[in-house]
Amino acid sequence: MKIQDIIFFIIFLSMLIKRDPRLAAGTGIIFLILSIPLFSFWIFFTAERLTWYAASFFLLSIIFSTAELMGDKSKK
């Protein structure tokens, strides 16, 4: 396990605790922006990992948004 994986898990766990879909989506966008220069320098392994991490944050954001919508419907 590399240092980037450890940092990802720490950030991911903090997002799980925070439960904010906008913050999770923003973090995914930041990871995509960070991967762009790595692709241009041909550092494909790390850049590909960052895109997978971004996808996981987008999925987390979708799950949180869906949970909020389902929770709002059950209260009405």
WOQUIRA-V957091 format. One record per residue. N is the residue number from 0. PSI is psi in radians with two decimals (* if undefined). Layout:
<<N:PSI> <N:PSI>>
//
This chain:
<<0:2.26> <1:2.95> <2:-0.58> <3:-0.59> <4:-0.71> <5:-0.76> <6:-0.71> <7:-0.81> <8:-0.63> <9:-0.79> <10:-0.72> <11:-0.77> <12:-0.64> <13:-0.59> <14:-0.63> <15:-0.67> <16:-0.72> <17:-0.67> <18:0.79> <19:1.96> <20:-0.60> <21:-0.67> <22:-0.68> <23:-0.73> <24:-0.69> <25:-0.68> <26:-0.67> <27:-0.71> <28:-0.70> <29:-0.74> <30:-0.65> <31:-0.71> <32:-0.68> <33:-0.46> <34:-0.37> <35:-0.88> <36:-0.53> <37:-0.66> <38:-0.66> <39:-0.46> <40:0.15> <41:0.61> <42:1.32> <43:-0.62> <44:-0.88> <45:-0.70> <46:-0.70> <47:-0.70> <48:-0.74> <49:-0.62> <50:-0.63> <51:-0.68> <52:-0.73> <53:-0.74> <54:-0.65> <55:-0.61> <56:-0.62> <57:-0.72> <58:-0.72> <59:-0.70> <60:-0.72> <61:-0.73> <62:-0.78> <63:-0.72> <64:-0.73> <65:-0.70> <66:-0.67> <67:-0.75> <68:-0.72> <69:-0.62> <70:-0.62> <71:-0.64> <72:-0.59> <73:-0.37> <74:-0.35> <75:*>>
//
